[in-house]
Amino acid sequence: MDRIAERLADVARSGRYILGPEVEAFEREFADYCGARHCVGVGNGTDAISISLRALGVEPGDDVVVPSFTFYASAEAIASIGARPVFCDVDPETFCVTRESVQAAMTGRTKAIVSVDLFGRLAPDVRGLGVPVVEDAAQAHGARRDDRRAGTWGDVATFSFFPSKNLGGLGDGGAIVTDDDEVAELARRLRFHGSTDKTTFTEVGYNSRLDALQAAALRVLLPDLDGWNEARRRVARAYEARGLGSADGVEPPRFEDEEHVFHLYVVQSDRADELQRTLAEREIGARVYYRRPAHEQPAMADYPPMVDLPGTAEAARTHLALPMGPLLDERAIDEVIAACASG
């Protein structure tokens, strides 16, 4: 925290609080980290999705395929620009879309796909289906597959820097990552009221800019991200090595070392609600996140699914997030496993 406080004091003295050199520096550093040409800092992860879709040419009335088993913002960002969320199913073992589930939901009006890297796991590659892909990587900072990081598995990727993320700031913040020069240029205009010079406004845009204080904090934290992610993987391996899989009816997540960054450690169980109550009785925090998937939310009533979503229903019913963090020790892990076994 001392390093962050010093950087924030530097920003305060500079008088440059909105965009400016601190944001530009973070954009360069985060783009380099992801392995992309461009990073565009925005106000939050939801705006990042909306702006990305518009920069890709999605217009009101267009269809955008999106999983229902995800945080509501993945679908909200589509509807907020006048497009239609078309919900697709997920693989209940990985919680992510599959190429087949995306194809099953595509229509003649599909103009884009939002593929979500959920709980820290990279979704399968769904590019090459004839429309651009937005990789919603808000829960997967630093995740890798085949030596490619989250942020490079779509035509555009979006990130959130909400404080609870693997790379979290001191408030709201987000980013758009892309290799496409034109998309990046349009995203920069859209985040700033559709303008590059405060005088000429070529689009109806947003007031959605990453501020310099957030960028400064994120620049301090970014070099530690890989170490924190590896610590999370060690915790995940310890859960299995110390016997979580032998607890009755508890299925740990399967993962490869270089793929999953465990934003959350989510198990599956037919008795998930009972387990949550048992853990709560022992003052152990455990949460369900999407028991009511996005397509069942009241605000999505105008967008009923066009295909069956059995994987979504199973994932929603059986998932439970157990304690996870880079500082979780073996004693705490053993307490969680013992509680799961007793439940």
HELIX and SHEET records of a PDB file:
HELIX    1   1 ASP A    2  SER A   14  1                                  13    
HELIX    2   2 GLY A   20  CYS A   34  1                                  15    
HELIX    3   3 GLY A   45  ALA A   55  1                                  11    
HELIX    4   4 ALA A   73  ALA A   79  1                                   7    
HELIX    5   5 ARG A   99  ALA A  105  1                                   7    
HELIX    6   6 ASP A  181  LEU A  190  1                                  10    
HELIX    7   7 ALA A  212  LEU A  221  1                                  10    
HELIX    8   8 LEU A  222  ASP A  224  5                                   3    
HELIX    9   9 LEU A  225  ALA A  241  1                                  17    
HELIX   10  10 LEU A  244  SER A  246  5                                   3    
HELIX   11  11 ALA A  272  GLU A  281  1                                  10    
HELIX   12  12 ALA A  294  GLU A  296  5                                   3    
HELIX   13  13 PRO A  298  MET A  300  5                                   3    
HELIX   14  14 PRO A  310  THR A  318  1                                   9    
HELIX   15  15 GLU A  330  SER A  342  1                                  13    
SHEET    1   A 7 HIS A  38  VAL A  42  0                                        
SHEET    2   A 7 GLY A 174  THR A 178 -1                                        
SHEET    3   A 7 VAL A 156  SER A 160 -1                                        
SHEET    4   A 7 VAL A 133  ASP A 136  1                                        
SHEET    5   A 7 THR A 110  VAL A 116  1                                        
SHEET    6   A 7 ASP A  63  PRO A  67  1                                        
SHEET    7   A 7 ARG A  84  CYS A  88  1                                        
SHEET    1   B 2 ARG A 144  ARG A 145  0                                        
SHEET    2   B 2 ARG A 148  ARG A 149 -1                                        
SHEET    1   C 2 TYR A 265  GLN A 268  0                                        
SHEET    2   C 2 HIS A 319  LEU A 322 -1                                        
END                                                                             
